[in-house]
Amino acid sequence: MPVSFPPQPQWQAIEPEDARALFRRVFRRWGLPWGIRVDNGHPWGLNSGLPPALALWLMGLGVDMAWIPPGQPQHNGKVERCNGVTQQWAEPASCGSRIELQEHLNRACLIQREKYPSIEGRPRIEAFPELRLIERPYSAEAEDSSWDLSRVEQFLGEQVLYRRANAKGAIWLYGWGRSLGRKHQGKEVCVRFDKSSCSWIASDHQGRELNRLPAEELSRERILALEVGRKRPQRQKSKE
């Protein structure tokens, strides 16, 4: 008689707003970190060299962002190993809902941190008592006054982006089309962010400025609302 297995739960990719809510819970418990190292996956992966809204929000809180090279998880080996162990302990395939999975994860983390004798017979929290200390306390209520746009501007101002104009002389930044003019069609340009005018400056490879493009998406309000970028429209397939 054939054996039928229950269907595996389908977990959807976390959305930026849900990820931010998760970060806030972690920050309230453990305080703000000095930095976060991430991969290039959703929802914090670089978008053609540009940090997404979630990363910009973290920068504004004073958290340094570091991206590992694409397709090289070994640069984040400890985290990857921790994820693997936690997955084995939490057994997500046996969970029928997000709530049940969260309960499994909470129990696995508690055991690893406070129960499991991993360091000379002691749990991690006893071997490293400094883990209990909160160097940078975080309060969601104080976030509005502590969040600083200049940190975002400082980071973006240090980046150099490269774009190639399309047949209409437009380039794409954060999913928004920006026109350089048809005379620049097909041209590769360098793009830098100018914080004094909150604009993108497009130049040729000789350093000659071609155009200044308003960066309205990088306002404080847009970043805090996580509404910086947008998906580029899909090309319509021509009907034969």
Disulfide bonds with the S-S distance in Angstrom:
none
